[in-house]
Amino acid sequence: MDWLEQELKNGLARKEPPPGFADRVLRRVGHRAQSPVWRHSRWLAAAAAVVMITGGAAWREHQGHVAKEQVMLAFRIAAVKVNQIQAHIQEATR
């Protein structure tokens, strides 16, 4: 095992939480669940997720169009080169 794998293994090793950890987490969650800011935060997070997904889909579609144009250009260049080679061969066989 190399040093990076060992570091990851040590860093991700299971550790026992400190005493009272679960109680502190439950108190904080209970406090936030009653807060109106927490309620609005969930809607804002959902809206942000929708925007990111929509933006990602639009970006992927744009990248798809760019890739398609690049492939079509490569085909056109290849076709020109093949035509040049065929013309050269025809001249050589005459």
Order of alpha helices (4+ residues) and beta strands (2+ residues): alpha-alpha-alpha
